Amino acid sequence: MTNDIKVWKRLYELSEELKELKPWEHMWSSDYICIEISPQDQVYCIIMGKNKECIGISVYEGESGYGDLVSIDKSYNSSEVRRYVMYEQNCLTWYLGDRDEVLPQQMEIIKELGLKYHGKNAWPFFVCYEKQYYPYTFNDQEAKRFVIVLERLIDVLKDYIDDKIDVNFDDKEMIYVHQENENWIYEAMSLPESYDKYTAIELSDESIYTQLKKQKKTSDELYIDLHYMNSSIEDKQYKKPANALMFLVVDARSQMIVHCELLKPVDDEISVVLNYIIPYILEDGIPSKIYVRNPTVFVAIDNIANECGICLDMNDFSVIDNIYNDMLNMMK
């Protein structure tokens, strides 16, 4: 892969400015900065590292990016759900870490540029997170985009650190960056209305609910789950390595797998869930209980469960996790 070395050189120059500025010592990851690059182009930025655990800056695109940002800022009881939500986000992230964390492609660029880094948390590296894909290095287009954002963001951070921006993050405000008469304005603004990307869906064909409700009720109990295996899958038909995403259905009483499907990046997760549960009810009847913890599974079946009188249970998922662990051991 050839790289636009001028763009990457600028990216590493901006990284040095960030290392000197250390904005993570002044902001929390819950403090949002919205940059309006143009009237139709907004990004949301967060600064990570105040807790000393993970130093970085993430950039989220537009309204959908804000939805991702809100989703990862929520509290989830399950570590597996937290990991799923993290892998479902789309963002560009700059990290400051150790040498062994630098992606191989970027190590080659560092060598080509003749850059030298020494010590702990001294190595900049860049990761693109994209739903259903494995975290991967920036391409040139993403590197250019990040340069545009960082050049403005660094100026904003300097003003904030120098107390030139009056914002109260604790009062649900964010820093809003925009242009007026070709001048950049940095000011406080209220956060956008709460955005929940995990909202229960309504079937477009309401007659399906009628058909489902007519089916016999059974004593069946099912676990239904979506789970990232955190395993890279390379295929020529994918633009980059996919992150193995498993759709799993298990009979709760026998603890036997009744359906297992590895999704492709082009697959719509809600459609996959619906294309299983609707035929299941039409053929086998209405289960008495479905165990669910995954937010996408929940929004896909919530209204069906309400219409059909199915109990949704979010209790112990150790049975499912044991199955995933067995699968991972087999994949090694």
C-alpha positions as CSV (number, residue, x, y, z in Angstrom):
1,M,0.0,0.0,0.0
2,T,1.4,3.4,-1.1
3,N,0.8,6.3,1.2
4,D,0.6,10.1,0.6
5,I,3.7,10.7,2.6
6,K,3.1,14.5,2.8
7,V,-0.3,13.9,4.5
8,W,1.2,11.5,7.0
9,K,4.1,13.8,7.7
10,R,1.6,16.5,8.6
11,L,-0.3,14.0,10.8
12,Y,2.8,13.3,12.8
13,E,3.7,17.0,13.1
14,L,0.2,17.6,14.6
15,S,0.8,14.6,16.9
16,E,3.8,16.4,18.3
17,E,1.7,19.5,19.0
18,L,-0.8,17.3,20.9
19,K,2.0,15.7,22.9
20,E,3.2,19.1,24.0
21,L,-0.3,20.5,24.6
22,K,-1.5,17.4,26.7
23,P,-5.2,18.3,26.4
24,W,-6.1,15.0,28.3
25,E,-4.8,16.7,31.5
26,H,-7.5,19.3,31.1
27,M,-10.6,17.5,29.7
28,W,-12.6,14.4,30.3
29,S,-13.9,12.1,27.6
30,S,-17.4,13.2,28.4
31,D,-16.5,16.8,27.4
32,Y,-17.6,17.2,23.8
33,I,-16.3,19.5,21.1
34,C,-18.4,20.0,18.0
35,I,-16.6,21.4,14.9
36,E,-18.7,22.7,12.0
37,I,-16.2,22.4,9.2
38,S,-18.9,23.6,6.9
39,P,-22.7,24.1,7.3
40,Q,-23.3,20.5,6.1
41,D,-20.2,19.0,7.7
42,Q,-20.0,18.6,11.5
43,V,-17.7,16.4,13.6
44,Y,-17.8,15.6,17.4
45,C,-14.5,15.2,19.1
46,I,-13.6,13.7,22.5
47,I,-10.3,13.8,24.4
48,M,-9.4,10.6,26.3
49,G,-6.7,10.0,29.0
50,K,-7.7,12.1,32.1
51,N,-7.8,8.8,34.0
52,K,-4.3,7.9,32.7
53,E,-5.6,4.7,31.2
54,C,-5.9,5.4,27.5
55,I,-4.6,8.6,25.9
56,G,-6.3,9.5,22.6
57,I,-8.6,11.7,20.5
58,S,-11.7,10.3,18.7
59,V,-13.6,12.0,15.9
60,Y,-17.2,11.1,15.1
61,E,-19.0,12.2,11.9
62,G,-22.3,14.1,12.0
63,E,-25.6,13.0,13.6
64,S,-24.9,9.3,13.3
65,G,-21.5,9.9,14.9
66,Y,-23.2,11.7,17.8
67,G,-25.4,8.7,18.2
68,D,-22.4,6.4,18.5
69,L,-20.8,8.8,21.0
70,V,-23.9,8.8,23.2
71,S,-24.2,5.0,23.0
72,I,-20.7,4.4,24.3
73,D,-21.2,7.0,27.0
74,K,-24.0,4.9,28.5
75,S,-23.7,2.4,31.4
76,Y,-24.1,-1.3,30.5
77,N,-24.2,-4.1,33.1
78,S,-22.4,-6.6,30.8
79,S,-18.8,-6.3,29.7
80,E,-19.7,-8.2,26.6
81,V,-22.4,-5.6,25.7
82,R,-19.9,-2.8,26.3
83,R,-17.5,-4.5,23.9
84,Y,-20.2,-4.9,21.3
85,V,-21.2,-1.3,21.5
86,M,-17.6,-0.2,21.2
87,Y,-17.2,-2.3,18.0
88,E,-20.4,-0.9,16.6
89,Q,-19.1,2.7,16.5
90,N,-17.7,4.5,13.4
91,C,-14.9,6.9,14.3
92,L,-11.3,7.9,13.6
93,T,-9.0,7.8,16.6
94,W,-5.5,9.1,17.4
95,Y,-3.8,7.2,20.2
96,L,-0.6,7.8,22.2
97,G,0.9,4.5,23.3
98,D,3.8,2.1,23.3
99,R,5.9,0.8,20.4
100,D,4.2,-2.6,20.3
101,E,0.8,-0.9,19.8
102,V,1.8,0.8,16.6
103,L,0.2,-0.8,13.6
104,P,2.7,-2.4,11.1
105,Q,1.6,-0.2,8.2
106,Q,2.3,2.9,10.3
107,M,5.6,1.6,11.6
108,E,6.8,1.6,7.9
109,I,5.7,5.2,7.5
110,I,7.5,6.2,10.7
111,K,10.6,4.6,9.3
112,E,10.2,6.3,5.9
113,L,9.8,9.7,7.6
114,G,12.9,9.0,9.8
115,L,10.9,9.7,13.0
116,K,12.2,8.6,16.4
117,Y,10.1,7.9,19.5
118,H,11.3,6.6,22.8
119,G,9.6,5.6,26.1
120,K,6.2,4.8,27.4
121,N,3.1,6.5,25.9
122,A,5.3,8.2,23.3
123,W,4.3,6.6,20.1
124,P,1.4,8.1,18.1
125,F,-0.8,5.7,16.1
126,F,-4.1,6.0,14.2
127,V,-7.0,3.6,14.2
128,C,-10.2,3.6,12.1
129,Y,-13.2,2.0,13.8
130,E,-16.0,0.9,11.5
131,K,-19.0,-1.2,12.3
132,Q,-18.5,-4.9,11.5
133,Y,-14.9,-4.3,10.5
134,Y,-11.8,-5.0,12.5
135,P,-10.0,-1.8,13.9
136,Y,-7.7,-0.9,11.1
137,T,-5.1,1.7,10.0
138,F,-6.1,5.0,8.4
139,N,-6.1,5.1,4.6
140,D,-4.9,8.3,3.0
141,Q,-8.4,9.8,2.7
142,E,-9.0,9.2,6.5
143,A,-5.6,10.7,7.2
144,K,-6.4,13.8,5.2
145,R,-9.7,14.1,7.1
146,F,-8.0,13.8,10.4
147,V,-5.5,16.5,9.5
148,I,-8.3,18.9,8.7
149,V,-10.0,18.2,12.0
150,L,-6.8,18.3,14.1
151,E,-5.6,21.6,12.7
152,R,-8.8,23.3,14.0
153,L,-9.1,21.2,17.1
154,I,-5.6,22.0,18.4
155,D,-6.4,25.7,18.1
156,V,-9.6,25.2,20.1
157,L,-7.8,23.2,22.8
158,K,-5.2,25.9,23.2
159,D,-7.9,28.5,23.8
160,Y,-9.7,26.2,26.2
161,I,-6.5,25.5,28.2
162,D,-5.8,29.3,28.4
163,D,-9.4,29.8,29.8
164,K,-10.5,31.7,26.7
165,I,-13.6,29.6,26.2
166,D,-16.4,29.9,28.8
167,V,-18.1,26.5,28.8
168,N,-19.7,24.5,31.6
169,F,-19.4,20.8,30.5
170,D,-21.1,19.7,33.8
171,D,-24.2,21.7,32.8
172,K,-24.7,19.7,29.5
173,E,-22.8,22.2,27.4
174,M,-20.2,21.5,24.7
175,I,-17.7,23.7,22.8
176,Y,-19.3,24.6,19.5
177,V,-16.9,25.7,16.7
178,H,-18.2,27.5,13.6
179,Q,-17.5,30.3,11.2
180,E,-19.1,33.7,11.0
181,N,-17.9,36.1,8.3
182,E,-14.9,33.9,7.7
183,N,-13.9,34.2,11.4
184,W,-13.8,31.1,13.6
185,I,-16.0,31.3,16.7
186,Y,-15.4,29.1,19.8
187,E,-18.4,29.2,22.1
188,A,-20.5,27.2,24.5
189,M,-23.7,25.6,23.3
190,S,-26.1,23.1,24.8
191,L,-25.7,19.5,23.8
192,P,-28.0,18.3,21.1
193,E,-31.1,16.4,22.3
194,S,-30.4,13.0,23.6
195,Y,-30.0,10.6,20.6
196,D,-30.6,6.9,21.1
197,K,-29.6,4.8,18.1
198,Y,-31.0,1.7,19.9
199,T,-34.8,2.5,19.5
200,A,-37.3,-0.3,19.1
201,I,-38.3,-0.8,15.5
202,E,-41.8,-1.1,14.1
203,L,-42.4,-3.6,11.3
204,S,-43.5,-1.8,8.1
205,D,-46.1,-4.5,7.4
206,E,-48.4,-4.5,10.4
207,S,-50.2,-7.6,9.2
208,I,-47.1,-9.6,10.3
209,Y,-48.0,-8.9,13.9
210,T,-51.5,-10.3,13.3
211,Q,-50.0,-13.5,11.8
212,L,-47.6,-13.9,14.7
213,K,-50.2,-13.4,17.4
214,K,-52.3,-16.2,15.9
215,Q,-49.6,-18.8,16.5
216,K,-49.7,-21.3,19.4
217,K,-47.9,-20.4,22.5
218,T,-45.2,-22.8,23.6
219,S,-43.0,-23.4,26.6
220,D,-39.8,-22.8,24.5
221,E,-37.1,-20.5,25.9
222,L,-34.4,-19.1,23.7
223,Y,-31.1,-17.2,24.1
224,I,-30.7,-14.8,21.2
225,D,-27.4,-12.8,20.9
226,L,-25.1,-10.9,18.6
227,H,-21.4,-11.0,19.6
228,Y,-18.2,-9.7,18.2
229,M,-15.5,-12.5,18.4
230,N,-12.7,-9.9,18.2
231,S,-11.2,-12.0,15.4
232,S,-10.0,-10.6,12.1
233,I,-11.4,-12.2,8.9
234,E,-9.6,-11.3,5.6
235,D,-11.5,-11.8,2.4
236,K,-10.9,-10.3,-1.1
237,Q,-14.6,-9.2,-1.2
238,Y,-14.1,-7.0,1.9
239,K,-12.5,-3.6,1.7
240,K,-10.5,-4.4,4.8
241,P,-10.5,-7.2,7.5
242,A,-13.9,-7.9,8.9
243,N,-14.5,-8.4,12.6
244,A,-16.2,-11.8,13.2
245,L,-19.7,-11.0,14.3
246,M,-21.7,-14.0,15.4
247,F,-25.5,-14.4,15.5
248,L,-26.3,-17.1,18.0
249,V,-29.6,-18.8,19.1
250,V,-29.5,-21.3,21.9
251,D,-32.3,-23.4,23.4
252,A,-32.3,-22.4,27.1
253,R,-33.3,-25.8,28.5
254,S,-31.1,-28.1,26.5
255,Q,-28.3,-25.5,26.1
256,M,-27.9,-26.7,22.5
257,I,-27.2,-24.3,19.6
258,V,-30.2,-24.1,17.3
259,H,-28.8,-21.5,15.0
260,C,-25.4,-20.0,14.4
261,E,-24.5,-17.5,11.7
262,L,-21.3,-15.5,11.0
263,L,-22.4,-12.2,9.5
264,K,-20.8,-10.5,6.6
265,P,-20.0,-6.7,6.8
266,V,-22.9,-6.0,4.3
267,D,-25.4,-7.8,6.5
268,D,-28.0,-5.7,8.3
269,E,-28.0,-7.0,11.9
270,I,-31.7,-6.1,12.6
271,S,-32.7,-7.9,9.4
272,V,-30.7,-11.0,10.4
273,V,-32.5,-11.1,13.8
274,L,-36.0,-10.6,12.2
275,N,-35.4,-13.1,9.5
276,Y,-34.8,-15.7,12.2
277,I,-37.4,-14.9,14.8
278,I,-40.4,-14.2,12.5
279,P,-40.1,-17.6,10.6
280,Y,-39.4,-19.3,13.9
281,I,-42.7,-18.1,15.5
282,L,-44.7,-18.9,12.3
283,E,-43.3,-22.4,12.1
284,D,-42.7,-23.4,15.8
285,G,-45.0,-21.1,17.7
286,I,-44.5,-18.3,20.2
287,P,-41.8,-19.0,22.8
288,S,-42.6,-18.2,26.4
289,K,-39.3,-16.4,27.0
290,I,-36.4,-15.0,25.2
291,Y,-33.1,-14.1,26.9
292,V,-31.6,-11.0,25.5
293,R,-28.8,-8.6,26.5
294,N,-27.6,-7.2,23.1
295,P,-29.2,-3.8,22.3
296,T,-29.6,-4.5,18.6
297,V,-31.4,-7.8,19.3
298,F,-33.6,-6.0,21.9
299,V,-34.7,-3.3,19.5
300,A,-35.4,-5.8,16.8
301,I,-37.7,-8.0,18.8
302,D,-39.1,-5.7,21.5
303,N,-42.4,-4.9,19.7
304,I,-42.8,-8.5,18.5
305,A,-42.4,-9.6,22.1
306,N,-45.0,-7.1,23.3
307,E,-47.5,-8.1,20.6
308,C,-47.0,-11.8,21.2
309,G,-46.7,-11.8,25.0
310,I,-43.1,-13.0,25.1
311,C,-41.2,-12.4,28.3
312,L,-37.8,-10.8,27.6
313,D,-35.3,-11.7,30.3
314,M,-31.9,-10.1,30.7
315,N,-30.4,-12.4,33.4
316,D,-27.4,-14.7,33.5
317,F,-25.7,-15.3,30.1
318,S,-22.9,-17.5,31.3
319,V,-24.3,-20.3,29.1
320,I,-23.8,-18.2,26.0
321,D,-20.4,-16.9,27.1
322,N,-19.1,-20.5,27.7
323,I,-20.2,-21.3,24.1
324,Y,-18.3,-18.3,22.7
325,N,-15.2,-19.2,24.7
326,D,-15.3,-22.7,23.2
327,M,-15.7,-21.2,19.7
328,L,-12.7,-19.0,20.3
329,N,-10.5,-21.9,21.5
330,M,-11.5,-23.8,18.4
331,M,-10.5,-20.8,16.2
332,K,-7.0,-20.6,17.7
